[in-house]
Amino acid sequence: MTNRLRFYYTDGCHLCDDALVLLAQLNLTFVKVDIVEKQALIALYGTLIPVVENESGSTLNWPFSLQQLQNFISNQKG
C-alpha cells in the first residue's frame, strides 16, 4: 500500500491492542505514534485512542470494526 497511515496509541492501552489486531488482519503498513510524546497529541487524542489517520488527515476513531477499517482504507484510495 502506498498510502501512509498513522496509528495513534499509547502503551498499556488495551483498546489500542485490539485495534492493532485489526490492522494486522488487513496487513496494513502504518506508522505508530505514541501520543505521550507530545502534549498536543494528548490533548487531541487522549480520550479517542486508538485512532487511525490517513495521509489526507481524515481519522477513524475507536471503536471501529474490521469492516469499518476496510471501508476507511478503501475510501482513501483515489
Secondary structure, 3 states (H helix, E strand, C coil): CCCCEEEEECCCCHHHHHHHHHHHHCCCCEEEEEHHHCHHHHHHHCCCCCEEECCCCCEEECCCCHHHHHHHHHHHCC
